[in-house]
Amino acid sequence: MPRFKKIYIEITNRCNLKCDFCPSATLGRKGRVMTESDFIHILNEVKPYTNYLYFHLLGEPFLNPRIGRFLELSHEAGMQVNLTTNGTLIKKVEDILIQAPALRQINFSIHSFEANEQNGTLEDYLLSIADFIDRIQAVKPIYCNLRLWNMDAEELKAKNSLNQEILTLIEKSFKLDVNLSEKLQETHNIKIKDRVFINMAEKFEWPTLERDVISEKMFCYGLRDHIAIQADGTVVPCCLDSEGKIPLGNVHETPLNEVLESERAKNMYDGFSRRCAVEELCKRCGYAKRY
């Protein structure tokens, strides 16, 4: 039986923002918020395969009103949970998160602020995140990553005109005696306090079948160290298959062990072992160029 470093579970594909870098704004899938019974079924299916769940794929996890219950169920199952959020709803769920022993890590997509029209100010947004991190770390050790686009790829320009202001405000919000801009000349992963990091990355374009083929020679960790389960239970090989173009099966219809033993899944796994993309979507994935 394979063991995965992590399994992504999309507890909702709905979001309160429409970021220009995220395909959710043009998503062809029906909006869905996972129910408790569906989550329990998925939890039972994935339990033999991993110790780490990621509430992430598309959507804002804090829009699922059952997130506290999902964290409770994950803890009862012996799972640790990482999640990714745009951070705009953190005040509504911070008490739930602070009380959740299953929660291991939160990734804040700071670049989402600039990608949307906001009612609040950038300073208030960052201060609310900093205050939450202070509160939760006073109770338990938890990893927090602040993610921000800071580089332009040759073929794709990121919207990052506020980066300098964001970095200055992060220095202020976290009371840092360091110049983050200077540090970023040396590394793209900076520890700003215990278990709190700022990660700077290059923007990438989500793979779609409408893109030109990039290469058939590539490697991916999909089906090797992770899989993803969409809000309706569809299993896909990686978290970048946002539209479910490589459906391997649905855990509400087929046991996960049978999904992973399917011919399509085996062909993908064996193909990447030869550094060969057998699926058309994979041939169009720019992210895989990083491996």
The 8 nearest C-alpha neighbors of each residue, nearest first, counted from 0:
[[1, 2, 48, 256, 47, 259, 260, 3],
 [2, 0, 48, 3, 223, 224, 49, 259],
 [3, 1, 48, 49, 0, 4, 224, 47],
 [4, 2, 224, 225, 5, 49, 48, 1],
 [3, 5, 224, 225, 49, 51, 2, 6],
 [4, 6, 51, 225, 3, 52, 49, 7],
 [5, 7, 52, 226, 225, 227, 53, 8],
 [6, 8, 227, 53, 55, 52, 54, 228],
 [9, 7, 228, 54, 10, 53, 227, 55],
 [8, 10, 230, 229, 11, 55, 56, 54],
 [9, 11, 33, 230, 8, 60, 32, 54],
 [12, 10, 32, 9, 13, 230, 58, 31],
 [11, 13, 58, 57, 31, 30, 230, 9],
 [14, 12, 58, 11, 30, 59, 31, 15],
 [15, 13, 58, 59, 16, 12, 62, 17],
 [14, 16, 59, 13, 17, 62, 58, 87],
 [17, 15, 14, 18, 115, 111, 85, 24],
 [18, 16, 24, 19, 115, 15, 23, 14],
 [17, 19, 114, 21, 20, 115, 16, 111],
 [18, 20, 21, 114, 17, 22, 115, 24],
 [19, 21, 18, 22, 204, 114, 202, 203],
 [20, 22, 18, 23, 19, 24, 17, 205],
 [23, 21, 24, 25, 26, 20, 241, 205],
 [24, 22, 26, 25, 21, 57, 58, 17],
 [25, 23, 17, 22, 26, 21, 18, 19],
 [26, 24, 23, 22, 27, 21, 28, 17],
 [27, 25, 23, 28, 24, 22, 242, 29],
 [26, 28, 25, 29, 242, 23, 30, 24],
 [29, 27, 26, 30, 242, 243, 12, 31],
 [30, 28, 31, 27, 26, 12, 13, 231],
 [31, 29, 13, 12, 28, 32, 11, 230],
 [30, 32, 11, 12, 230, 29, 33, 13],
 [31, 33, 11, 63, 10, 34, 230, 12],
 [34, 32, 10, 230, 11, 31, 37, 38],
 [33, 35, 37, 36, 38, 32, 65, 10],
 [36, 34, 38, 37, 39, 33, 65, 69],
 [35, 37, 39, 38, 34, 40, 33, 41],
 [38, 36, 40, 34, 35, 39, 41, 33],
 [39, 37, 35, 41, 40, 36, 42, 34],
 [40, 38, 42, 36, 41, 37, 35, 43],
 [39, 41, 37, 43, 38, 42, 36, 44],
 [40, 42, 44, 38, 43, 39, 45, 37],
 [43, 41, 39, 45, 44, 40, 46, 38],
 [42, 44, 40, 41, 46, 45, 39, 47],
 [43, 45, 41, 42, 46, 255, 40, 254],
 [46, 44, 42, 48, 47, 43, 41, 49],
 [45, 47, 43, 48, 44, 42, 49, 50],
 [48, 46, 45, 49, 44, 2, 43, 0],
 [47, 49, 2, 45, 46, 3, 1, 50],
 [50, 48, 3, 51, 2, 46, 5, 47],
 [49, 51, 78, 79, 52, 77, 46, 5],
 [52, 50, 5, 79, 49, 78, 80, 6],
 [51, 53, 80, 6, 5, 7, 79, 81],
 [54, 52, 7, 81, 82, 55, 80, 8],
 [55, 53, 82, 8, 9, 7, 81, 10],
 [54, 56, 9, 53, 83, 7, 82, 8],
 [55, 57, 238, 9, 7, 58, 8, 241],
 [58, 56, 12, 55, 23, 9, 241, 59],
 [57, 59, 12, 13, 14, 11, 60, 56],
 [58, 60, 14, 61, 62, 84, 13, 11],
 [61, 59, 62, 63, 11, 58, 10, 54],
 [60, 62, 63, 59, 66, 88, 64, 92],
 [63, 61, 60, 59, 64, 14, 11, 13],
 [62, 64, 61, 65, 66, 60, 32, 11],
 [65, 63, 66, 62, 61, 67, 68, 32],
 [66, 64, 68, 63, 67, 69, 35, 34],
 [65, 67, 69, 68, 64, 63, 70, 61],
 [68, 66, 70, 69, 65, 95, 71, 96],
 [67, 69, 71, 65, 70, 66, 72, 35],
 [70, 68, 66, 72, 71, 67, 73, 65],
 [69, 71, 73, 67, 68, 72, 101, 66],
 [70, 72, 68, 74, 69, 73, 67, 75],
 [73, 71, 75, 69, 74, 70, 68, 76],
 [74, 72, 70, 78, 76, 71, 75, 69],
 [73, 75, 101, 77, 71, 76, 78, 72],
 [74, 76, 72, 73, 77, 71, 78, 101],
 [77, 75, 73, 74, 78, 72, 46, 42],
 [78, 76, 74, 75, 73, 79, 50, 101],
 [79, 77, 50, 73, 74, 76, 51, 101],
 [80, 78, 101, 51, 103, 102, 52, 50],
 [79, 81, 52, 102, 103, 101, 53, 51],
 [82, 80, 104, 53, 103, 105, 52, 102],
 [83, 81, 54, 105, 53, 55, 106, 104],
 [82, 84, 106, 55, 105, 107, 54, 81],
 [85, 83, 86, 107, 59, 108, 106, 82],
 [84, 86, 108, 107, 87, 111, 109, 59],
 [87, 85, 84, 89, 88, 107, 128, 108],
 [86, 88, 89, 85, 124, 90, 84, 112],
 [89, 87, 86, 90, 91, 61, 92, 85],
 [88, 90, 86, 91, 92, 93, 87, 128],
 [91, 89, 93, 88, 92, 127, 131, 87],
 [92, 90, 89, 88, 93, 94, 61, 95],
 [91, 93, 95, 89, 94, 90, 96, 88],
 [92, 94, 96, 95, 90, 89, 97, 91],
 [93, 95, 97, 96, 92, 98, 91, 90],
 [96, 94, 92, 98, 93, 97, 67, 99],
 [97, 95, 93, 99, 98, 94, 92, 102],
 [96, 98, 94, 135, 95, 99, 93, 138],
 [97, 99, 95, 96, 94, 100, 93, 138],
 [100, 98, 96, 101, 97, 102, 70, 95],
 [101, 99, 102, 98, 74, 71, 70, 103],
 [102, 100, 74, 79, 99, 80, 70, 103],
 [101, 103, 80, 100, 99, 79, 104, 81],
 [102, 104, 141, 80, 81, 79, 101, 142],
 [105, 103, 142, 81, 141, 143, 102, 82],
 [106, 104, 143, 82, 81, 83, 144, 107],
 [105, 107, 83, 144, 143, 145, 82, 84],
 [106, 108, 145, 84, 85, 109, 86, 146],
 [109, 107, 85, 146, 110, 111, 84, 145],
 [108, 110, 111, 147, 146, 107, 112, 145],
 [111, 109, 147, 112, 108, 113, 148, 114],
 [110, 112, 114, 109, 113, 108, 18, 85],
 [113, 111, 110, 114, 115, 109, 117, 121],
 [112, 114, 115, 111, 110, 161, 159, 158],
 [113, 115, 18, 111, 112, 19, 110, 158],
 [116, 114, 113, 112, 18, 117, 17, 111],
 [115, 117, 118, 114, 113, 112, 16, 17],
 [118, 116, 119, 115, 112, 120, 113, 121],
 [117, 119, 120, 116, 121, 115, 124, 112],
 [120, 118, 117, 123, 121, 124, 122, 116],
 [121, 119, 123, 122, 124, 118, 117, 125],
 [120, 122, 124, 123, 125, 119, 112, 165],
 [121, 123, 125, 120, 124, 126, 168, 172],
 [124, 122, 126, 120, 121, 125, 127, 119],
 [125, 123, 121, 127, 122, 126, 120, 128],
 [124, 126, 128, 122, 127, 123, 129, 121],
 [125, 127, 129, 123, 128, 124, 172, 130],
 [128, 126, 130, 124, 125, 129, 123, 131],
 [127, 129, 131, 125, 126, 130, 132, 124],
 [128, 130, 126, 132, 131, 127, 125, 172],
 [131, 129, 127, 133, 128, 132, 126, 134],
 [130, 132, 134, 128, 133, 129, 135, 127],
 [133, 131, 129, 135, 134, 130, 136, 128],
 [132, 134, 130, 136, 131, 135, 137, 129],
 [135, 133, 131, 137, 132, 136, 130, 138],
 [134, 136, 97, 138, 137, 132, 133, 131],
 [137, 135, 139, 138, 133, 140, 134, 132],
 [136, 138, 134, 135, 139, 133, 140, 132],
 [139, 137, 136, 135, 134, 140, 97, 98],
 [140, 138, 136, 137, 141, 135, 97, 100],
 [141, 139, 136, 142, 138, 194, 135, 137],
 [140, 142, 103, 104, 139, 136, 143, 194],
 [141, 143, 104, 194, 195, 103, 105, 144],
 [142, 144, 195, 105, 104, 106, 194, 196],
 [145, 143, 106, 196, 197, 195, 107, 146],
 [144, 146, 197, 107, 198, 106, 196, 109],
 [147, 145, 198, 108, 109, 107, 197, 199],
 [146, 148, 110, 199, 109, 149, 198, 200],
 [149, 147, 200, 199, 201, 202, 150, 110],
 [148, 150, 199, 200, 147, 201, 159, 162],
 [149, 151, 201, 148, 200, 152, 202, 157],
 [152, 150, 156, 157, 201, 153, 155, 202],
 [151, 153, 155, 154, 156, 201, 150, 202],
 [152, 154, 155, 151, 156, 150, 201, 202],
 [153, 155, 152, 156, 151, 203, 204, 157],
 [156, 154, 152, 153, 151, 157, 203, 202],
 [155, 157, 151, 152, 158, 154, 202, 153],
 [158, 156, 151, 159, 202, 155, 148, 150],
 [159, 157, 160, 156, 114, 113, 148, 110],
 [158, 160, 161, 162, 157, 148, 149, 113],
 [159, 161, 162, 158, 163, 113, 164, 157],
 [162, 160, 164, 159, 163, 165, 113, 158],
 [161, 163, 165, 159, 164, 160, 166, 149],
 [162, 164, 166, 165, 161, 167, 180, 160],
 [163, 165, 167, 161, 162, 166, 168, 160],
 [166, 164, 162, 168, 163, 167, 161, 169],
 [165, 167, 169, 163, 168, 164, 162, 170],
 [168, 166, 164, 170, 165, 169, 163, 171],
 [167, 169, 171, 165, 170, 166, 172, 164],
 [168, 170, 172, 166, 171, 167, 173, 165],
 [171, 169, 175, 167, 168, 173, 174, 172],
 [170, 172, 168, 174, 169, 173, 167, 175],
 [173, 171, 169, 174, 126, 170, 168, 129],
 [172, 174, 175, 170, 171, 169, 129, 191],
 [175, 173, 171, 172, 170, 176, 169, 177],
 [176, 174, 170, 177, 173, 171, 191, 172],
 [175, 177, 174, 178, 170, 171, 173, 179],
 [176, 178, 175, 179, 170, 182, 181, 191],
 [179, 177, 181, 180, 182, 176, 170, 167],
 [178, 180, 182, 181, 177, 183, 166, 170],
 [181, 179, 183, 182, 178, 184, 166, 163],
 [180, 182, 183, 179, 184, 178, 185, 177],
 [183, 181, 179, 184, 180, 185, 178, 186],
 [184, 182, 186, 180, 185, 181, 187, 179],
 [183, 185, 182, 181, 186, 180, 187, 179],
 [184, 186, 183, 182, 187, 181, 188, 189],
 [187, 185, 183, 188, 184, 182, 189, 199],
 [186, 188, 199, 183, 198, 189, 200, 185],
 [187, 189, 198, 186, 197, 199, 196, 190],
 [190, 188, 197, 196, 191, 187, 198, 186],
 [189, 191, 196, 192, 195, 197, 188, 193],
 [190, 192, 196, 195, 189, 197, 193, 175],
 [193, 191, 195, 190, 194, 196, 173, 175],
 [192, 194, 195, 191, 190, 196, 142, 140],
 [193, 195, 142, 192, 143, 196, 141, 190],
 [196, 194, 143, 192, 193, 191, 144, 142],
 [197, 195, 190, 144, 189, 191, 145, 198],
 [196, 198, 145, 189, 144, 188, 146, 190],
 [199, 197, 188, 146, 187, 145, 196, 147],
 [200, 198, 187, 147, 149, 148, 146, 188],
 [201, 199, 148, 149, 202, 150, 147, 198],
 [200, 202, 150, 148, 151, 152, 203, 149],
 [201, 203, 157, 148, 200, 151, 152, 204],
 [204, 202, 201, 286, 205, 285, 155, 152],
 [203, 205, 206, 285, 202, 20, 155, 286],
 [206, 204, 207, 203, 239, 284, 22, 285],
 [205, 207, 284, 283, 204, 280, 285, 208],
 [208, 206, 209, 210, 280, 205, 283, 284],
 [207, 209, 210, 280, 206, 279, 283, 211],
 [208, 210, 207, 211, 206, 283, 280, 212],
 [211, 209, 208, 207, 283, 212, 206, 213],
 [210, 212, 213, 283, 209, 208, 282, 207],
 [211, 213, 283, 282, 214, 210, 215, 279],
 [214, 212, 283, 282, 211, 284, 285, 215],
 [215, 213, 282, 216, 212, 217, 283, 276],
 [214, 216, 276, 282, 275, 217, 213, 277],
 [215, 217, 275, 214, 274, 276, 218, 282],
 [218, 216, 274, 275, 276, 215, 287, 219],
 [217, 219, 274, 271, 290, 287, 275, 220],
 [218, 220, 221, 287, 271, 217, 290, 223],
 [221, 219, 223, 224, 222, 225, 218, 237],
 [220, 222, 237, 236, 223, 219, 225, 226],
 [223, 221, 236, 225, 226, 224, 220, 268],
 [224, 222, 220, 221, 225, 3, 268, 226],
 [223, 225, 3, 4, 220, 222, 221, 5],
 [226, 224, 5, 3, 6, 222, 221, 223],
 [225, 227, 236, 237, 6, 222, 221, 7],
 [228, 226, 7, 235, 237, 238, 6, 234],
 [229, 227, 234, 8, 233, 232, 7, 235],
 [228, 230, 9, 233, 232, 231, 8, 234],
 [229, 231, 9, 10, 232, 11, 33, 31],
 [230, 232, 229, 233, 31, 33, 249, 228],
 [233, 231, 249, 229, 250, 230, 228, 251],
 [234, 232, 249, 229, 228, 231, 248, 246],
 [233, 235, 228, 247, 248, 249, 227, 246],
 [236, 234, 246, 227, 237, 245, 247, 228],
 [237, 235, 226, 221, 222, 227, 234, 245],
 [236, 238, 221, 226, 227, 239, 235, 240],
 [237, 239, 56, 227, 240, 7, 241, 226],
 [240, 238, 241, 237, 205, 206, 56, 242],
 [239, 241, 243, 238, 242, 237, 244, 235],
 [242, 240, 239, 243, 57, 238, 56, 22],
 [241, 243, 244, 240, 28, 27, 26, 207],
 [242, 244, 240, 245, 246, 241, 235, 233],
 [243, 245, 242, 246, 240, 280, 241, 235],
 [246, 244, 243, 235, 247, 240, 236, 280],
 [247, 245, 235, 248, 243, 234, 244, 233],
 [246, 248, 234, 235, 258, 245, 264, 263],
 [249, 247, 246, 258, 234, 233, 250, 253],
 [248, 250, 233, 232, 252, 251, 234, 253],
 [251, 249, 253, 252, 232, 254, 255, 233],
 [250, 252, 249, 253, 232, 254, 40, 41],
 [251, 253, 250, 249, 254, 248, 232, 255],
 [252, 254, 250, 249, 251, 255, 258, 248],
 [255, 253, 257, 256, 250, 258, 252, 44],
 [256, 254, 258, 257, 250, 44, 259, 253],
 [255, 257, 259, 258, 254, 260, 0, 44],
 [258, 256, 260, 255, 259, 254, 261, 253],
 [259, 257, 255, 261, 260, 256, 248, 247],
 [258, 260, 256, 257, 261, 264, 255, 265],
 [261, 259, 257, 258, 256, 265, 264, 262],
 [262, 260, 258, 264, 263, 259, 257, 265],
 [261, 263, 265, 264, 266, 260, 259, 267],
 [262, 264, 266, 261, 265, 267, 247, 260],
 [265, 263, 267, 261, 266, 262, 259, 268],
 [264, 266, 268, 262, 267, 263, 269, 261],
 [267, 265, 263, 269, 264, 268, 270, 262],
 [266, 268, 270, 264, 265, 269, 277, 271],
 [267, 269, 265, 271, 270, 266, 264, 272],
 [270, 268, 272, 266, 271, 267, 265, 273],
 [271, 269, 275, 267, 273, 272, 268, 266],
 [270, 272, 274, 275, 218, 273, 268, 269],
 [271, 273, 269, 270, 274, 268, 275, 218],
 [272, 274, 271, 270, 275, 269, 218, 216],
 [275, 273, 271, 218, 217, 272, 216, 270],
 [274, 276, 216, 270, 271, 273, 217, 215],
 [277, 275, 215, 278, 282, 281, 270, 217],
 [276, 278, 267, 270, 275, 279, 266, 281],
 [279, 277, 281, 280, 276, 282, 267, 245],
 [278, 280, 282, 281, 277, 283, 208, 276],
 [281, 279, 283, 282, 278, 208, 207, 206],
 [280, 282, 284, 283, 278, 279, 276, 277],
 [283, 281, 215, 279, 214, 280, 212, 284],
 [282, 284, 212, 213, 281, 280, 206, 210],
 [285, 283, 206, 281, 286, 282, 287, 280],
 [284, 286, 287, 288, 283, 204, 206, 203],
 [287, 285, 288, 284, 289, 203, 204, 205],
 [286, 288, 289, 285, 290, 284, 219, 218],
 [287, 289, 286, 290, 285, 217, 284, 218],
 [290, 288, 287, 286, 285, 218, 219, 217],
 [289, 288, 287, 218, 219, 217, 286, 220]]
